[in-house]
């Protein structure tokens, strides 16, 4: 690849030499020598901010990346993008993922860089960066911030945020008082980094490594571990090599590497959000990832990683147990070995190296899986013509073949007002239904993990079937059907469900149905009125162009298909 450094993408004044002269003059105001300005430029995209606890270590990661870039003969230049801190964004970070992807794409394209390092972690940040980098088409390499370490409370290990939910359920059930829940609150997230369990951030870190867009072994070192800084330095050095080699993301993100990444998503018992994000990432590379294909891969992929919320361990144990490399070796017969990564090697070459230690308490063998297959599946039926998602590996098995009476909440406000009402007509075998919480209805927040009503918690109920067009956190668990499409707010069949209707879910048949005929559903939907589209700004753009979850919730004009 031709290294053009500072001369890339010159502003057009009608005089190219003047443009370069002017750019060099302003670059020299930052103290750079002529020799330094002749080097390949590696952009370092950062997504830290005061509203993003996960990215607190970004400054030292930038220092380590820069060290690697300089040692390899490049010039590192940091630039900021939008920061997406999951707990601090309303209505939800997913709404802003595409905005960040656009920001990343345009800044990579507009600024003079020969390659780019993408530093991110918190949930939607990593997919946004990959989506933008793939579309920008310059050599790119991802560096995740890493997971946080666990805390403790009364002799029990704690990790955000699966344990957040379990202990909050105990608080709502009256088992903890206000003083103890506040003490617990101070011990749930005790270091920098992303959630300590196999939530969305760690899922996407593992998926990114399996996809080939980050260095081998880079997904799992904790944020505060020295290995994280060594990975950062190596990432910076490799970014310079990528600039010389001209290896762009489209050569790495292929149909076969997407399949490898999907295998890993399933084998780690990964977040349901991963299905949306991987579909969007693949779509930017022109690789279709349908829910039917998702099920085909799921039907032959075991869950092997014993981490919460599916299992019992945390990311720090997964790292010590062998991490993604050990898992890939266990999945070898199912993988495409010829795929390449940003490391400049094929998957086969990586797997040929001497196997490292594997802790079988954390990473099971294929012969002794946590869940034999179909840990995460797509459901179809008259309630979800375009599909829905069920994380079967994290649910009460008795609820995976279930029929019950619908208890319907028309939106988030209705659910908040009535879920704990003493007079709520609800029993343990009922099905909680949340409507109008999809991308158009509410921005698709992580509200699909409907709380168990207090009156049932008091009776010892800890799981029941819940369905919605919303998402749930990757740290959540339970018999929860999500991403129902089409969503209620656009007149999907979910909008027709009323209290007392019979809802049936079947993992065996991959079905989600309401006991209504097509004629009855159509008659009820005849009264449906779609909510008005926002009148200005990003909200208007979002409402007019967002695709359904089965297509990654990307904007229709940003996918390869949409550009065609």
Beta strands, then each sheet from edge to edge (+ up, - down):
strand 1: 40-46
strand 2: 74-80
strand 3: 115-120
strand 4: 139-144
strand 5: 151-153
strand 6: 156-158
strand 7: 377-381
strand 8: 384-390
strand 9: 401-409
strand 10: 431-434
strand 11: 466-468
strand 12: 480-485
strand 13: 502-506
strand 14: 511-514
sheet 1: 2+ 1+ 3+ 4+
sheet 2: 5+ 6-
sheet 3: 7+ 8- 12+ 11+ 10+ 9+ 13- 14+
end
